[in-house]
Amino acid sequence: MGKIGVICDSASDLPAHELERLGITMVSLTIRFGDEEFVDRVTLSIEEFWRRCAQSRTLPETSAPSPGSFQAAFQAAADQGCTGVIVLTLSAALSGTYQAAVVARDAFSDLIDVRVIDTQAVSMAEGLLVIEVAEMARDGSTLDELERFALGARSRVGVVAMLDTLDQLIKGGRIGGAKALIGQVLSIKPLLALRDGVVTEAGRQRTSARAMATIAATAREHAPLRRFALIHAQSTQVAALSALVADVVTEFPMLIADMGPTVGTHGGPGLIGLTWLEATPGEHR
């Protein structure tokens, strides 16, 4: 049985130390500020991204990786002796990344066995699934086993987050000016969740404190957890939210991850939230 390569995209927001620990390959989406194009986390760091956002009147744009980017990753895996590759992408409902990986797979099928999974998730909701699959691959699971697990585990992944500012929505034209103004005056904090691979509104709170209490309560409803992560975009409230969920039962310690350019473009600075993979007794381990 050969080695299995694990590939994800930069919308997973996986910290560099996790990529390195598990030998995961990240294929990056691109970010465009006007005429300038950057490769997420390759030619544009998270810090530089937020600096540019603060100076820009318009939203940056994101685009999916090319099939060629995935083909290069498949070739590298083959060169490293992998007999198979599993690719986990952000929700196909949010990006063309999944489709790009499928096109690459179809062009590469003679060289190496490639499976492409639409995680129906984004940010560390996607990332936690990638970590789980990568650990299973490291421990000797077959490509069929990894594919079956990933498809089954998608329904146990969740995310809930708070938008700290409506600036991104205003810049992106996704909200009427008057409605945005009212939201800012009242300090309303919209909550977001994922349903069937699509980002949806999950309610609103009048203050950050109430919003974070709601976020913590939502995560607690899904415990016991297999994996747990806090995601944020330069938020000053990481310690506060961490304290609120210190008692949540999770098999692995909670990870804290910085939201990168791909997802941050749409969420804006100050976004903070929780993602999880629910535990299932007796599964595969």
PASEBA-1860 file (N, C-alpha, C; in nm, 3 decimals):
! residues 285
1> MGKIGVIC> 0.085/-0.120/0.000/0.000/0.000/0.000/0.088/0.125/0.000 ~ 0.062/0.216/-0.090/0.148/0.332/-0.104/0.106/0.449/-0.018 ~ 0.188/0.550/-0.023/0.164/0.673/0.052/0.054/0.754/-0.018 ~ -0.031/0.818/0.063/-0.140/0.899/0.009/-0.109/1.047/0.035 ~ -0.115/1.127/-0.069/-0.095/1.270/-0.054/-0.226/1.340/-0.020 ~ -0.219/1.441/0.065/-0.338/1.518/0.104/-0.320/1.662/0.060 ~ -0.418/1.712/-0.015/-0.412/1.848/-0.070/-0.536/1.925/-0.028 ~ -0.517/2.051/0.009/-0.630/2.138/0.042/-0.610/2.271/-0.031
9> DSASDLPA> -0.700/2.365/-0.009/-0.684/2.499/-0.068/-0.668/2.602/0.043 ~ -0.631/2.723/0.004/-0.600/2.825/0.105/-0.723/2.878/0.178 ~ -0.843/2.847/0.128/-0.965/2.888/0.200/-0.985/2.807/0.328 ~ -0.903/2.703/0.346/-0.913/2.622/0.469/-0.859/2.696/0.591 ~ -0.778/2.799/0.568/-0.716/2.877/0.678/-0.632/2.791/0.772 ~ -0.582/2.678/0.722/-0.499/2.592/0.808/-0.369/2.663/0.846 ~ -0.334/2.664/0.974/-0.207/2.725/1.016/-0.089/2.652/0.954 ~ 0.017/2.725/0.928/0.136/2.668/0.864/0.192/2.550/0.943
17> HELERLGI> 0.185/2.556/1.077/0.243/2.448/1.157/0.166/2.317/1.139 ~ 0.035/2.326/1.109/-0.042/2.203/1.083/-0.010/2.146/0.945 ~ 0.006/2.233/0.847/0.045/2.188/0.714/0.178/2.114/0.721 ~ 0.270/2.173/0.795/0.405/2.115/0.806/0.402/1.984/0.885 ~ 0.328/1.983/0.993/0.322/1.864/1.079/0.272/1.742/1.004 ~ 0.175/1.763/0.915/0.111/1.651/0.849/0.148/1.637/0.701 ~ 0.237/1.725/0.653/0.279/1.718/0.514/0.167/1.746/0.415 ~ 0.077/1.834/0.452/-0.037/1.870/0.365/0.009/1.974/0.264
25> TMVSLTIR> -0.032/1.958/0.140/-0.003/2.056/0.035/-0.120/2.152/0.022 ~ -0.092/2.282/0.024/-0.197/2.383/0.009/-0.186/2.446/-0.130 ~ -0.295/2.440/-0.205/-0.305/2.508/-0.334/-0.379/2.640/-0.310 ~ -0.317/2.750/-0.350/-0.369/2.882/-0.313/-0.466/2.940/-0.415 ~ -0.566/3.009/-0.366/-0.650/3.093/-0.449/-0.575/3.223/-0.475 ~ -0.623/3.303/-0.569/-0.558/3.431/-0.597/-0.646/3.546/-0.548 ~ -0.580/3.656/-0.512/-0.645/3.776/-0.460/-0.606/3.892/-0.551 ~ -0.705/3.971/-0.588/-0.677/4.082/-0.679/-0.718/4.214/-0.616
33> FGDEEFVD> -0.624/4.305/-0.606/-0.652/4.444/-0.568/-0.636/4.527/-0.695 ~ -0.748/4.562/-0.758/-0.739/4.637/-0.884/-0.665/4.555/-0.988 ~ -0.553/4.610/-1.039/-0.475/4.541/-1.142/-0.368/4.450/-1.084 ~ -0.352/4.453/-0.951/-0.248/4.372/-0.888/-0.304/4.238/-0.843 ~ -0.236/4.131/-0.884/-0.282/3.997/-0.846/-0.179/3.930/-0.756 ~ -0.227/3.863/-0.653/-0.140/3.798/-0.556/-0.185/3.654/-0.534 ~ -0.091/3.571/-0.492/-0.122/3.433/-0.457/-0.134/3.425/-0.305 ~ -0.249/3.380/-0.257/-0.279/3.374/-0.114/-0.168/3.302/-0.037
41> RVTLSIEE> -0.109/3.373/0.058/-0.005/3.321/0.150/0.127/3.288/0.082 ~ 0.136/3.312/-0.050/0.262/3.289/-0.120/0.325/3.424/-0.153 ~ 0.252/3.508/-0.227/0.303/3.643/-0.256/0.227/3.749/-0.178 ~ 0.134/3.705/-0.092/0.059/3.800/-0.009/0.039/3.739/0.129 ~ 0.104/3.798/0.229/0.089/3.748/0.366/-0.043/3.796/0.424 ~ -0.084/3.734/0.531/-0.209/3.773/0.598/-0.199/3.918/0.645 ~ -0.084/3.954/0.702/-0.067/4.089/0.755/-0.073/4.195/0.643 ~ -0.007/4.166/0.532/-0.007/4.258/0.420/-0.147/4.270/0.360
49> FWRRCAQS> -0.219/4.160/0.358/-0.357/4.163/0.306/-0.443/4.261/0.385 ~ -0.438/4.252/0.517/-0.523/4.340/0.599/-0.478/4.485/0.588 ~ -0.348/4.506/0.572/-0.299/4.643/0.554/-0.355/4.702/0.424 ~ -0.352/4.622/0.318/-0.405/4.669/0.191/-0.556/4.692/0.198 ~ -0.627/4.604/0.267/-0.773/4.619/0.280/-0.809/4.752/0.345 ~ -0.732/4.787/0.448/-0.761/4.911/0.521/-0.743/5.033/0.432 ~ -0.657/5.023/0.332/-0.628/5.136/0.245/-0.714/5.139/0.119 ~ -0.788/5.031/0.095/-0.863/5.020/-0.030/-1.009/5.059/-0.012
57> RTLPETSA> -1.061/5.136/-0.105/-1.203/5.174/-0.099/-1.293/5.064/-0.153 ~ -1.236/4.977/-0.232/-1.315/4.868/-0.290/-1.266/4.734/-0.238 ~ -1.353/4.636/-0.247/-1.316/4.502/-0.202/-1.217/4.438/-0.298 ~ -1.120/4.365/-0.244/-1.039/4.282/-0.332/-1.128/4.170/-0.389 ~ -1.082/4.109/-0.495/-1.156/3.998/-0.554/-1.076/3.870/-0.539 ~ -1.146/3.759/-0.525/-1.077/3.630/-0.516/-1.113/3.545/-0.638 ~ -1.021/3.459/-0.678/-1.053/3.365/-0.785/-0.991/3.230/-0.755 ~ -1.055/3.127/-0.808/-1.013/2.990/-0.782/-0.877/2.961/-0.844
65> PSPGSFQA> -0.806/2.864/-0.790/-0.680/2.823/-0.853/-0.709/2.766/-0.992 ~ -0.611/2.769/-1.079/-0.626/2.708/-1.211/-0.614/2.557/-1.198 ~ -0.672/2.481/-1.292/-0.648/2.336/-1.292/-0.499/2.305/-1.294 ~ -0.420/2.389/-1.361/-0.276/2.368/-1.366/-0.210/2.370/-1.229 ~ -0.262/2.453/-1.139/-0.208/2.458/-1.002/-0.228/2.324/-0.932 ~ -0.345/2.265/-0.952/-0.370/2.134/-0.893/-0.286/2.026/-0.962 ~ -0.273/2.035/-1.093/-0.192/1.937/-1.165/-0.047/1.938/-1.116 ~ 0.004/2.056/-1.088/0.141/2.067/-1.035/0.152/1.997/-0.899
73> AFQAAADQ> 0.046/2.013/-0.817/0.045/1.948/-0.685/0.036/1.796/-0.700 ~ -0.042/1.749/-0.798/-0.053/1.605/-0.822/0.081/1.549/-0.869 ~ 0.147/1.623/-0.957/0.277/1.579/-1.009/0.380/1.570/-0.896 ~ 0.377/1.671/-0.808/0.470/1.672/-0.694/0.446/1.552/-0.603 ~ 0.318/1.519/-0.582/0.284/1.403/-0.498/0.335/1.274/-0.563 ~ 0.316/1.263/-0.693/0.365/1.144/-0.764/0.517/1.134/-0.756 ~ 0.583/1.249/-0.771/0.729/1.252/-0.764/0.781/1.211/-0.626 ~ 0.699/1.235/-0.525/0.737/1.200/-0.388/0.700/1.056/-0.353
81> GCTGVIVL> 0.650/0.983/-0.452/0.620/0.842/-0.429/0.478/0.811/-0.386 ~ 0.389/0.909/-0.392/0.250/0.883/-0.355/0.181/0.800/-0.464 ~ 0.102/0.705/-0.421/0.025/0.624/-0.517/-0.116/0.678/-0.535 ~ -0.156/0.768/-0.448/-0.288/0.829/-0.456/-0.288/0.965/-0.390 ~ -0.389/1.044/-0.424/-0.402/1.179/-0.368/-0.549/1.202/-0.334 ~ -0.575/1.264/-0.221/-0.710/1.310/-0.189/-0.708/1.462/-0.175 ~ -0.797/1.527/-0.245/-0.807/1.673/-0.246/-0.935/1.713/-0.173 ~ -0.923/1.799/-0.076/-1.041/1.851/-0.005/-1.050/2.000/-0.031
89> TLSAALSG> -1.161/2.042/-0.092/-1.177/2.183/-0.129/-1.287/2.251/-0.050 ~ -1.284/2.384/-0.054/-1.395/2.458/0.004/-1.522/2.431/-0.074 ~ -1.634/2.468/-0.015/-1.765/2.439/-0.073/-1.773/2.479/-0.221 ~ -1.821/2.386/-0.302/-1.839/2.414/-0.445/-1.946/2.520/-0.468 ~ -2.031/2.544/-0.367/-2.134/2.647/-0.379/-2.075/2.787/-0.361 ~ -1.951/2.794/-0.312/-1.889/2.924/-0.284/-1.776/2.960/-0.380 ~ -1.725/2.861/-0.454/-1.606/2.884/-0.535/-1.595/2.781/-0.646 ~ -1.520/2.816/-0.749/-1.492/2.723/-0.858/-1.373/2.633/-0.830
97> TYQAAVVA> -1.321/2.636/-0.708/-1.202/2.559/-0.672/-1.224/2.409/-0.689 ~ -1.338/2.360/-0.642/-1.369/2.217/-0.655/-1.367/2.176/-0.802 ~ -1.431/2.256/-0.887/-1.438/2.224/-1.029/-1.300/2.224/-1.093 ~ -1.214/2.319/-1.052/-1.077/2.324/-1.105/-1.002/2.196/-1.069 ~ -1.023/2.148/-0.946/-0.956/2.025/-0.903/-1.008/1.904/-0.980 ~ -1.137/1.903/-1.011/-1.196/1.792/-1.088/-1.140/1.790/-1.231 ~ -1.130/1.909/-1.292/-1.072/1.918/-1.427/-0.928/1.866/-1.425 ~ -0.853/1.905/-1.323/-0.714/1.860/-1.310/-0.708/1.709/-1.291
105> RDAFSDLI> -0.797/1.657/-1.209/-0.802/1.511/-1.184/-0.825/1.435/-1.315 ~ -0.922/1.483/-1.392/-0.957/1.413/-1.516/-0.842/1.413/-1.616 ~ -0.761/1.517/-1.611/-0.646/1.525/-1.703/-0.528/1.444/-1.653 ~ -0.534/1.402/-1.527/-0.419/1.339/-1.462/-0.442/1.193/-1.427 ~ -0.559/1.142/-1.464/-0.602/1.011/-1.412/-0.511/0.895/-1.452 ~ -0.434/0.910/-1.558/-0.346/0.802/-1.602/-0.222/0.788/-1.512 ~ -0.186/0.896/-1.445/-0.061/0.897/-1.369/-0.080/0.854/-1.223 ~ -0.187/0.904/-1.160/-0.205/0.881/-1.016/-0.354/0.884/-0.984
113> DVRVIDTQ> -0.395/0.804/-0.887/-0.536/0.797/-0.846/-0.568/0.920/-0.762 ~ -0.658/1.005/-0.811/-0.694/1.129/-0.742/-0.842/1.127/-0.705 ~ -0.873/1.157/-0.581/-1.012/1.172/-0.535/-1.031/1.318/-0.493 ~ -1.139/1.379/-0.537/-1.167/1.519/-0.504/-1.295/1.527/-0.422 ~ -1.286/1.589/-0.305/-1.399/1.598/-0.213/-1.440/1.744/-0.195 ~ -1.567/1.773/-0.218/-1.625/1.902/-0.184/-1.662/1.895/-0.036 ~ -1.587/1.967/0.049/-1.614/1.957/0.193/-1.744/2.025/0.234 ~ -1.803/2.104/0.144/-1.924/2.181/0.174/-1.900/2.274/0.293
121> AVSMAEGL> -1.774/2.314/0.310/-1.737/2.398/0.424/-1.635/2.502/0.378 ~ -1.592/2.584/0.472/-1.493/2.688/0.442/-1.420/2.723/0.570 ~ -1.305/2.786/0.556/-1.218/2.823/0.669/-1.186/2.696/0.751 ~ -1.174/2.710/0.882/-1.129/2.595/0.960/-1.237/2.487/0.975 ~ -1.359/2.512/0.931/-1.456/2.404/0.922/-1.407/2.304/0.817 ~ -1.353/2.358/0.709/-1.286/2.277/0.607/-1.154/2.223/0.662 ~ -1.080/2.311/0.730/-0.947/2.276/0.780/-0.945/2.159/0.877 ~ -1.043/2.152/0.965/-1.047/2.043/1.062/-1.069/1.908/0.994
129> LVIEVAEM> -1.149/1.909/0.888/-1.171/1.787/0.811/-1.041/1.745/0.741 ~ -0.967/1.845/0.692/-0.838/1.817/0.627/-0.740/1.755/0.727 ~ -0.734/1.811/0.847/-0.645/1.757/0.951/-0.680/1.612/0.981 ~ -0.808/1.585/0.998/-0.852/1.449/1.031/-0.813/1.350/0.920 ~ -0.838/1.389/0.796/-0.805/1.302/0.682/-0.654/1.282/0.672 ~ -0.576/1.389/0.695/-0.431/1.379/0.687/-0.374/1.287/0.795 ~ -0.433/1.292/0.914/-0.386/1.202/1.021/-0.421/1.057/0.988 ~ -0.539/1.036/0.930/-0.577/0.901/0.889/-0.484/0.848/0.779
137> ARDGSTLD> -0.450/0.937/0.684/-0.359/0.897/0.576/-0.222/0.860/0.632 ~ -0.175/0.942/0.725/-0.045/0.914/0.790/-0.047/0.780/0.862 ~ -0.162/0.746/0.920/-0.173/0.623/0.999/-0.207/0.500/0.915 ~ -0.212/0.518/0.782/-0.224/0.401/0.695/-0.359/0.374/0.632 ~ -0.455/0.466/0.645/-0.585/0.445/0.580/-0.568/0.445/0.428 ~ -0.652/0.367/0.361/-0.648/0.361/0.215/-0.722/0.481/0.156 ~ -0.702/0.502/0.027/-0.769/0.612/-0.043/-0.921/0.595/-0.036 ~ -0.968/0.472/-0.052/-1.113/0.446/-0.042/-1.165/0.481/0.096
145> ELERFALG> -1.088/0.444/0.198/-1.130/0.472/0.336/-1.134/0.623/0.363 ~ -1.034/0.693/0.311/-1.028/0.839/0.331/-1.146/0.907/0.261 ~ -1.174/0.865/0.140/-1.284/0.924/0.065/-1.417/0.898/0.135 ~ -1.438/0.775/0.178/-1.563/0.739/0.246/-1.579/0.819/0.375 ~ -1.469/0.830/0.452/-1.476/0.906/0.577/-1.509/1.053/0.550 ~ -1.439/1.115/0.456/-1.458/1.258/0.429/-1.600/1.287/0.385 ~ -1.655/1.203/0.298/-1.793/1.224/0.252/-1.893/1.211/0.367 ~ -1.865/1.117/0.457/-1.956/1.097/0.570/-1.944/1.202/0.679
153> ARSRVGVV> -1.823/1.256/0.694/-1.797/1.351/0.804/-1.842/1.493/0.773 ~ -1.871/1.521/0.646/-1.910/1.659/0.609/-2.028/1.709/0.691 ~ -2.120/1.620/0.724/-2.242/1.661/0.796/-2.214/1.688/0.944 ~ -2.093/1.652/0.990/-2.059/1.674/1.131/-1.969/1.796/1.152 ~ -1.950/1.871/1.045/-1.866/1.990/1.052/-1.956/2.114/1.062 ~ -1.917/2.209/1.146/-1.998/2.330/1.160/-1.915/2.453/1.183 ~ -1.978/2.568/1.164/-1.912/2.697/1.188/-2.018/2.800/1.225 ~ -1.983/2.886/1.318/-2.066/3.003/1.348/-1.971/3.118/1.379
161> AMLDTLDQ> -1.998/3.234/1.321/-1.905/3.347/1.335/-1.981/3.478/1.342 ~ -1.913/3.579/1.393/-1.970/3.713/1.405/-1.896/3.809/1.314 ~ -1.971/3.885/1.236/-1.910/3.994/1.160/-1.894/4.113/1.253 ~ -1.773/4.167/1.260/-1.750/4.281/1.349/-1.782/4.413/1.282 ~ -1.771/4.415/1.151/-1.797/4.538/1.076/-1.880/4.506/0.954 ~ -1.960/4.601/0.912/-2.040/4.583/0.790/-1.969/4.645/0.669 ~ -1.847/4.693/0.690/-1.774/4.761/0.581/-1.760/4.674/0.457 ~ -1.728/4.544/0.478/-1.710/4.456/0.362/-1.841/4.441/0.285
169> LIKGGRIG> -1.951/4.432/0.360/-2.081/4.418/0.294/-2.116/4.545/0.217 ~ -2.082/4.659/0.275/-2.110/4.786/0.207/-2.024/4.798/0.081 ~ -1.893/4.773/0.096/-1.801/4.781/-0.019/-1.842/4.683/-0.128 ~ -1.889/4.566/-0.086/-1.924/4.463/-0.182/-2.063/4.480/-0.241 ~ -2.135/4.583/-0.195/-2.267/4.608/-0.249/-2.370/4.503/-0.208 ~ -2.340/4.430/-0.101/-2.430/4.322/-0.061/-2.537/4.367/0.037 ~ -2.539/4.494/0.069/-2.636/4.543/0.167/-2.669/4.688/0.132 ~ -2.794/4.723/0.145/-2.835/4.860/0.113/-2.771/4.960/0.207
177> GAKALIGQ> -2.738/5.078/0.157/-2.670/5.180/0.237/-2.744/5.215/0.364 ~ -2.874/5.236/0.354/-2.952/5.276/0.472/-2.952/5.165/0.576 ~ -2.970/5.042/0.530/-2.971/4.928/0.621/-2.836/4.915/0.691 ~ -2.729/4.938/0.616/-2.595/4.930/0.673/-2.575/5.038/0.779 ~ -2.623/5.158/0.748/-2.609/5.269/0.842/-2.681/5.239/0.972 ~ -2.803/5.186/0.960/-2.880/5.150/1.079/-2.806/5.045/1.160 ~ -2.749/4.947/1.089/-2.675/4.842/1.159/-2.558/4.896/1.237 ~ -2.488/4.992/1.177/-2.372/5.051/1.245/-2.414/5.135/1.366
185> VLSIKPLL> -2.521/5.211/1.350/-2.568/5.295/1.461/-2.608/5.210/1.580 ~ -2.673/5.098/1.552/-2.721/5.012/1.660/-2.616/4.909/1.705 ~ -2.499/4.913/1.641/-2.392/4.817/1.671/-2.438/4.673/1.656 ~ -2.526/4.648/1.560/-2.573/4.512/1.539/-2.459/4.424/1.487 ~ -2.450/4.306/1.543/-2.348/4.210/1.502/-2.416/4.091/1.434 ~ -2.410/4.084/1.302/-2.470/3.969/1.233/-2.391/3.841/1.260 ~ -2.462/3.730/1.274/-2.399/3.600/1.292/-2.415/3.520/1.163 ~ -2.311/3.446/1.129/-2.311/3.366/1.007/-2.290/3.219/1.042
193> ALRDGVVT> -2.351/3.133/0.961/-2.331/2.989/0.975/-2.324/2.928/0.836 ~ -2.292/2.801/0.832/-2.289/2.727/0.705/-2.405/2.628/0.702 ~ -2.480/2.632/0.595/-2.586/2.531/0.577/-2.579/2.480/0.435 ~ -2.561/2.349/0.422/-2.554/2.286/0.289/-2.450/2.354/0.200 ~ -2.339/2.392/0.260/-2.229/2.449/0.183/-2.242/2.596/0.150 ~ -2.347/2.660/0.201/-2.371/2.802/0.172/-2.367/2.882/0.302 ~ -2.306/3.002/0.298/-2.302/3.089/0.416/-2.440/3.155/0.432 ~ -2.497/3.141/0.550/-2.630/3.198/0.576/-2.626/3.282/0.704
201> EAGRQRTS> -2.722/3.372/0.717/-2.731/3.450/0.839/-2.790/3.363/0.949 ~ -2.729/3.371/1.067/-2.772/3.287/1.179/-2.821/3.372/1.295 ~ -2.878/3.487/1.262/-2.929/3.576/1.367/-2.844/3.700/1.382 ~ -2.887/3.787/1.471/-2.814/3.911/1.498/-2.818/3.940/1.648 ~ -2.713/3.999/1.695/-2.708/4.041/1.835/-2.673/4.189/1.841 ~ -2.717/4.255/1.948/-2.697/4.400/1.959/-2.557/4.437/2.003 ~ -2.488/4.345/2.068/-2.352/4.375/2.116/-2.259/4.258/2.087 ~ -2.130/4.287/2.089/-2.030/4.182/2.070/-2.039/4.077/2.179
209> ARAMATIA> -2.061/4.121/2.302/-2.066/4.028/2.414/-2.179/3.928/2.395 ~ -2.295/3.977/2.354/-2.408/3.885/2.331/-2.381/3.793/2.213 ~ -2.319/3.849/2.110/-2.288/3.769/1.992/-2.194/3.655/2.028 ~ -2.091/3.686/2.106/-1.994/3.582/2.142/-2.055/3.478/2.235 ~ -2.145/3.521/2.324/-2.215/3.424/2.409/-2.299/3.329/2.325 ~ -2.361/3.382/2.220/-2.442/3.299/2.130/-2.354/3.202/2.053 ~ -2.240/3.251/2.004/-2.146/3.166/1.932/-2.099/3.051/2.021 ~ -2.062/3.083/2.145/-2.015/2.980/2.239/-2.125/2.878/2.267
217> ATAREHAP> -2.248/2.927/2.286/-2.360/2.837/2.316/-2.388/2.744/2.197 ~ -2.375/2.797/2.076/-2.399/2.717/1.956/-2.298/2.604/1.946 ~ -2.171/2.635/1.969/-2.067/2.530/1.964/-2.092/2.425/2.072 ~ -2.132/2.471/2.189/-2.155/2.379/2.302/-2.266/2.278/2.270 ~ -2.363/2.322/2.191/-2.474/2.233/2.153/-2.427/2.112/2.073 ~ -2.311/2.124/2.009/-2.261/2.016/1.923/-2.161/1.926/1.995 ~ -2.127/1.957/2.119/-2.033/1.875/2.195/-2.098/1.741/2.231 ~ -2.015/1.635/2.254/-1.869/1.637/2.255/-1.812/1.651/2.113
225> LRRFALIH> -1.699/1.721/2.105/-1.637/1.748/1.976/-1.513/1.660/1.957 ~ -1.489/1.627/1.832/-1.363/1.558/1.798/-1.254/1.663/1.784 ~ -1.285/1.767/1.706/-1.189/1.875/1.684/-1.261/2.009/1.695 ~ -1.184/2.112/1.730/-1.242/2.242/1.764/-1.141/2.350/1.724 ~ -1.189/2.459/1.666/-1.099/2.569/1.630/-1.168/2.702/1.644 ~ -1.089/2.801/1.682/-1.134/2.940/1.685/-1.069/3.009/1.566 ~ -1.149/3.077/1.486/-1.095/3.151/1.371/-1.119/3.300/1.393 ~ -1.025/3.381/1.346/-1.046/3.525/1.362/-0.967/3.604/1.260
233> AQSTQVAA> -1.014/3.724/1.234/-0.949/3.815/1.139/-0.904/3.938/1.217 ~ -0.787/3.928/1.275/-0.729/4.037/1.354/-0.822/4.082/1.467 ~ -0.894/3.988/1.525/-0.987/4.023/1.632/-0.913/4.047/1.763 ~ -0.965/4.139/1.842/-0.909/4.166/1.975/-0.979/4.082/2.083 ~ -1.071/3.994/2.038/-1.156/3.924/2.136/-1.128/3.774/2.144 ~ -1.011/3.735/2.098/-0.976/3.593/2.099/-0.975/3.536/2.240 ~ -0.913/3.608/2.333/-0.905/3.559/2.472/-1.044/3.549/2.534 ~ -1.129/3.646/2.504/-1.264/3.646/2.561/-1.345/3.527/2.511
241> LSALVADV> -1.338/3.500/2.381/-1.415/3.387/2.327/-1.354/3.254/2.374 ~ -1.222/3.248/2.381/-1.156/3.127/2.430/-1.204/3.093/2.571 ~ -1.216/3.196/2.654/-1.261/3.174/2.792/-1.404/3.121/2.797 ~ -1.488/3.168/2.704/-1.628/3.127/2.702/-1.645/2.980/2.665 ~ -1.547/2.923/2.594/-1.560/2.783/2.550/-1.458/2.691/2.617 ~ -1.397/2.740/2.724/-1.294/2.661/2.792/-1.349/2.528/2.844 ~ -1.480/2.523/2.870/-1.540/2.402/2.927/-1.600/2.308/2.821 ~ -1.592/2.345/2.694/-1.649/2.260/2.589/-1.564/2.134/2.575
249> VTEFPMLI> -1.631/2.019/2.577/-1.560/1.890/2.571/-1.513/1.864/2.428 ~ -1.381/1.852/2.411/-1.324/1.825/2.279/-1.208/1.728/2.292 ~ -1.200/1.631/2.200/-1.098/1.529/2.207/-0.958/1.586/2.189 ~ -0.946/1.682/2.096/-0.818/1.748/2.074/-0.829/1.894/2.119 ~ -0.721/1.952/2.171/-0.726/2.091/2.217/-0.770/2.185/2.105 ~ -0.834/2.293/2.144/-0.881/2.390/2.045/-0.764/2.458/1.975 ~ -0.771/2.463/1.843/-0.672/2.536/1.763/-0.718/2.680/1.746 ~ -0.624/2.773/1.735/-0.658/2.912/1.704/-0.593/2.944/1.570
257> ADMGPTVG> -0.675/2.990/1.475/-0.626/3.012/1.339/-0.660/3.153/1.291 ~ -0.563/3.212/1.220/-0.584/3.343/1.158/-0.659/3.325/1.027 ~ -0.761/3.405/1.006/-0.833/3.400/0.879/-0.748/3.468/0.773 ~ -0.729/3.399/0.662/-0.645/3.451/0.556/-0.722/3.532/0.452 ~ -0.652/3.575/0.347/-0.711/3.661/0.246/-0.833/3.603/0.174 ~ -0.832/3.474/0.144/-0.941/3.416/0.066/-1.076/3.435/0.134 ~ -1.083/3.401/0.262/-1.210/3.413/0.335/-1.225/3.554/0.393 ~ -1.112/3.613/0.432/-1.116/3.747/0.492/-1.170/3.854/0.399
265> THGGPGLI> -1.151/3.835/0.268/-1.205/3.928/0.170/-1.355/3.948/0.190 ~ -1.423/3.841/0.226/-1.569/3.845/0.237/-1.617/3.872/0.379 ~ -1.535/3.834/0.478/-1.579/3.849/0.617/-1.540/3.980/0.681 ~ -1.426/4.035/0.639/-1.382/4.162/0.692/-1.306/4.150/0.822 ~ -1.233/4.257/0.859/-1.153/4.256/0.982/-1.242/4.246/1.105 ~ -1.188/4.179/1.206/-1.261/4.168/1.332/-1.352/4.047/1.340 ~ -1.374/3.979/1.227/-1.456/3.859/1.231/-1.397/3.759/1.329 ~ -1.484/3.693/1.405/-1.439/3.590/1.498/-1.546/3.483/1.506
273> GLTWLEAT> -1.501/3.358/1.517/-1.600/3.251/1.521/-1.538/3.120/1.566 ~ -1.621/3.018/1.568/-1.581/2.884/1.608/-1.617/2.784/1.500 ~ -1.533/2.685/1.483/-1.563/2.574/1.391/-1.537/2.444/1.466 ~ -1.604/2.339/1.420/-1.591/2.212/1.491/-1.615/2.094/1.400 ~ -1.566/1.979/1.446/-1.599/1.849/1.388/-1.653/1.767/1.504 ~ -1.780/1.730/1.494/-1.843/1.655/1.602/-1.780/1.517/1.616 ~ -1.780/1.468/1.738/-1.729/1.333/1.765/-1.837/1.231/1.733 ~ -1.794/1.116/1.686/-1.887/1.003/1.667/-1.826/0.884/1.738
281> PGEHR> -1.894/0.829/1.837/-1.838/0.717/1.914/-1.800/0.600/1.824 ~ -1.678/0.551/1.844/-1.636/0.429/1.779/-1.601/0.441/1.632 ~ -1.590/0.561/1.581/-1.562/0.574/1.436/-1.414/0.561/1.405 ~ -1.381/0.476/1.317/-1.251/0.455/1.251/-1.129/0.457/1.343 ~ -1.148/0.480/1.470/-1.029/0.476/1.558/-1.061/0.391/1.681
END
